[in-house]
Amino acid sequence: MPACPRRPVRNFKPGFIPTKFFEYLEHNQKIATCCRHPEDHDIEARKSHPDEKQPDIYIFHCTCGLKHTIFCVGAGDVRPFWEVR
């Protein structure tokens, strides 16, 4: 279920998107070099269930067309949320 529209990562203020999201991609040597530069990607957020208060699925869209998904599990995760303006 869509929660936040797709936006370029560079449009967000530093620190808005958790550092661990970037590290997940930057440190993964099994993916292409372009995929390890999340600052060049777009990001969208989704909810796995309508009862979720905040999004728990974040999808990075790489410039090469691949998508990289990050799931938030548990109550302690920081879950950024943005709206259409």
Wavefront OBJ file of the C-alpha trace (Angstrom):
o trace
v 0.000 0.000 0.000
v 1.614 3.310 -1.076
v 2.370 5.695 1.786
v 4.818 8.308 0.436
v 5.365 9.239 -3.207
v 8.582 8.627 -5.084
v 11.050 11.505 -4.648
v 14.754 12.041 -5.408
v 16.885 11.276 -2.346
v 18.864 14.479 -2.908
v 15.687 16.533 -2.225
v 15.701 15.499 1.452
v 17.710 17.246 4.144
v 20.748 15.318 5.420
v 19.762 13.025 8.261
v 16.094 12.750 7.263
v 16.639 9.307 5.769
v 18.396 7.066 8.318
v 22.109 6.521 7.759
v 21.668 2.754 7.986
v 19.558 2.852 4.784
v 22.506 4.386 2.926
v 25.031 2.043 4.523
v 22.933 -0.959 3.492
v 23.447 -0.025 -0.165
v 26.913 1.557 -0.018
v 28.517 -1.447 1.688
v 26.878 -4.149 -0.435
v 29.587 -5.264 -2.854
v 27.248 -7.767 -4.523
v 25.374 -4.981 -6.343
v 26.464 -2.742 -9.219
v 28.488 0.394 -8.517
v 25.608 2.678 -9.524
v 23.358 0.923 -6.997
v 25.820 1.770 -4.208
v 25.177 5.506 -4.602
v 21.773 6.033 -2.954
v 22.196 9.813 -3.131
v 21.510 9.431 -6.891
v 18.378 7.292 -6.384
v 14.698 8.045 -5.928
v 12.928 6.682 -2.848
v 9.323 5.768 -2.130
v 7.686 4.412 1.032
v 4.937 1.841 1.475
v 3.010 0.228 4.300
v 2.832 -3.551 4.563
v -0.579 -3.292 6.250
v -3.210 -0.510 6.457
v -2.975 -0.517 10.279
v 0.703 0.484 10.240
v 1.074 4.046 11.572
v 4.199 4.820 9.539
v 5.652 3.255 6.389
v 7.717 0.137 6.977
v 8.934 -0.570 3.445
v 11.323 1.786 1.648
v 12.181 1.260 -2.004
v 15.226 2.893 -3.587
v 14.997 3.230 -7.377
v 18.444 3.198 -8.969
v 19.309 5.085 -12.154
v 19.903 1.709 -13.859
v 16.283 0.690 -13.228
v 16.852 -1.730 -10.350
v 14.912 -1.408 -7.096
v 16.393 -2.008 -3.650
v 13.965 -2.617 -0.791
v 14.567 -1.998 2.901
v 12.126 -3.372 5.477
v 11.732 -1.861 8.952
v 10.890 -4.374 11.635
v 10.032 -3.587 15.243
v 9.091 -0.433 17.079
v 12.603 0.992 17.468
v 13.262 1.753 13.799
v 13.234 5.337 12.544
v 10.650 5.534 9.788
v 10.737 8.735 7.735
v 7.469 9.999 6.301
v 6.860 12.692 3.662
v 3.809 14.035 1.911
v 2.978 15.401 -1.517
v 3.417 19.169 -1.711
l 1 2 3 4 5 6 7 8 9 10 11 12 13 14 15 16 17 18 19 20 21 22 23 24 25 26 27 28 29 30 31 32 33 34 35 36 37 38 39 40 41 42 43 44 45 46 47 48 49 50 51 52 53 54 55 56 57 58 59 60 61 62 63 64 65 66 67 68 69 70 71 72 73 74 75 76 77 78 79 80 81 82 83 84 85
